[in-house]
């Protein structure tokens, strides 16, 4: 992602509102907001999450868990405290909503158009379990 004009300033990360882009002299730095805060596009800095509406409009169907991305089969939402952290599956894999991990497209049966509020209802796999599942899948 390139820095938008003007080439200096603070800009929202289009994939995750817990991060922002700091652009200086055509160099881009992706920075995470401190815990409990999200990037507020209106004031161009991190602000308490209850005062910020993320521009992406992606919402968590439940406060915690892993859920399919509403528009991209190769991504998923890692929801924590109702904040959607958009994460990507390894290349060529899709998020398998039923299993709660990245899987081969033929197994994932993803239909872009979202999770329609269903999913693992907060009983999602943890990062450790997701990593284990990926290791098992790839035999590493």
C-alpha positions as CSV (number, residue, x, y, z in Angstrom):
1,X,0.0,0.0,0.0
2,X,1.4,3.4,-1.0
3,X,1.1,6.6,0.9
4,X,-1.8,8.6,-0.4
5,X,-1.2,12.3,-1.4
6,X,-0.1,14.3,0.4
7,X,2.9,12.1,1.1
8,X,3.3,13.1,4.7
9,X,0.8,12.5,7.5
10,X,-1.2,9.9,9.3
11,X,-3.6,7.7,7.4
12,X,-5.9,4.8,8.3
13,X,-4.8,1.2,7.6
14,X,-7.6,0.0,5.2
15,X,-7.3,-3.6,6.5
16,X,-7.2,-3.0,10.3
17,X,-8.3,0.1,12.3
18,X,-6.0,-0.9,15.2
19,X,-3.2,0.2,12.9
20,X,-2.3,3.4,11.1
21,X,0.1,4.5,8.4
22,X,2.6,7.2,9.1
23,X,4.0,8.6,5.8
24,X,7.1,10.8,5.7
25,X,9.1,11.6,2.5
26,X,7.4,8.8,0.6
27,X,8.3,6.2,3.3
28,X,5.4,4.3,4.9
29,X,5.5,3.0,8.5
30,X,2.7,0.8,9.7
31,X,2.1,1.3,13.4
32,X,-0.2,-0.3,15.9
33,X,-2.3,1.8,18.2
34,X,-1.8,1.2,22.0
35,X,-4.2,-1.3,23.6
36,X,-7.8,-0.3,23.9
37,X,-7.4,2.3,21.1
38,X,-8.1,2.5,17.4
39,X,-7.1,4.9,14.7
40,X,-9.5,7.8,14.5
41,X,-9.5,9.2,11.0
42,X,-11.1,12.4,12.1
43,X,-8.4,13.5,14.5
44,X,-5.6,11.6,12.8
45,X,-4.4,9.7,15.9
46,X,-5.4,6.8,18.1
47,X,-8.4,7.3,20.3
48,X,-10.4,5.2,22.8
49,X,-12.2,2.5,20.9
50,X,-15.7,3.6,22.1
51,X,-15.2,6.9,20.3
52,X,-14.0,5.4,17.0
53,X,-16.0,4.0,14.1
54,X,-13.7,2.1,11.8
55,X,-14.2,3.2,8.2
56,X,-14.1,-0.4,6.9
57,X,-17.6,-1.0,8.3
58,X,-16.6,-4.6,9.0
59,X,-18.3,-5.8,12.2
60,X,-17.8,-8.8,14.4
61,X,-20.8,-11.1,14.4
62,X,-19.9,-12.0,18.0
63,X,-17.5,-10.4,20.5
64,X,-14.8,-13.1,20.3
65,X,-13.8,-15.7,17.8
66,X,-12.7,-16.4,14.3
67,X,-15.1,-15.6,11.5
68,X,-15.1,-15.5,7.7
69,X,-14.4,-12.1,6.0
70,X,-17.5,-10.7,4.4
71,X,-15.8,-10.1,1.0
72,X,-12.6,-12.2,0.7
73,X,-12.4,-16.0,1.1
74,X,-8.6,-15.7,1.7
75,X,-9.1,-13.6,4.8
76,X,-10.8,-13.9,8.1
77,X,-11.8,-11.8,11.1
78,X,-10.1,-12.4,14.5
79,X,-12.6,-10.7,16.8
80,X,-11.5,-9.7,20.3
81,X,-13.7,-7.4,22.4
82,X,-15.8,-6.8,19.3
83,X,-12.8,-5.4,17.4
84,X,-12.3,-7.1,14.0
85,X,-8.7,-7.8,13.3
86,X,-8.5,-8.8,9.6
87,X,-6.0,-11.5,9.0
88,X,-5.0,-13.4,5.8
89,X,-4.7,-17.1,5.2
90,X,-1.5,-18.4,3.6
91,X,-1.5,-18.1,-0.2
92,X,-4.0,-20.4,-1.9
93,X,-6.0,-21.2,1.2
94,X,-9.5,-20.0,2.2
95,X,-11.0,-19.6,5.6
96,X,-13.0,-22.7,6.6
97,X,-15.8,-21.3,8.8
98,X,-17.0,-24.7,10.0
99,X,-13.5,-25.7,11.2
100,X,-12.3,-22.2,12.2
101,X,-9.0,-22.3,10.3
102,X,-7.5,-21.8,6.8
103,X,-8.0,-24.8,4.6
104,X,-8.0,-25.8,0.9
105,X,-10.7,-24.0,-1.1
106,X,-12.4,-27.3,-1.9
107,X,-12.8,-28.0,1.9
108,X,-13.6,-24.4,2.9
109,X,-16.6,-24.0,0.6
110,X,-16.4,-20.2,0.9
111,X,-19.1,-18.1,-0.7
112,X,-18.1,-14.5,-0.5
113,X,-21.0,-12.5,0.9
114,X,-20.1,-12.9,4.5
115,X,-20.8,-15.0,7.4
116,X,-24.4,-13.7,7.9
117,X,-23.7,-13.5,11.6
118,X,-23.2,-17.2,12.1
119,X,-19.9,-18.8,12.7
120,X,-18.3,-20.1,15.8
121,X,-20.2,-17.8,18.1
122,X,-17.3,-16.8,20.2
123,X,-16.0,-20.4,20.6
124,X,-13.4,-19.8,17.9
125,X,-10.0,-21.5,17.6
126,X,-7.2,-19.7,19.4
127,X,-4.1,-18.5,17.6
128,X,-2.2,-21.5,19.0
129,X,-4.9,-23.9,17.7
130,X,-5.0,-22.2,14.3
131,X,-1.2,-22.4,14.1
132,X,-1.4,-26.1,15.1
133,X,-4.1,-26.7,12.4
134,X,-1.9,-25.0,9.7
135,X,1.1,-27.0,10.7
136,X,-1.0,-30.2,10.6
137,X,-2.4,-29.3,7.2
138,X,1.0,-28.6,5.7
139,X,2.9,-31.3,7.6
140,X,5.4,-28.9,9.1
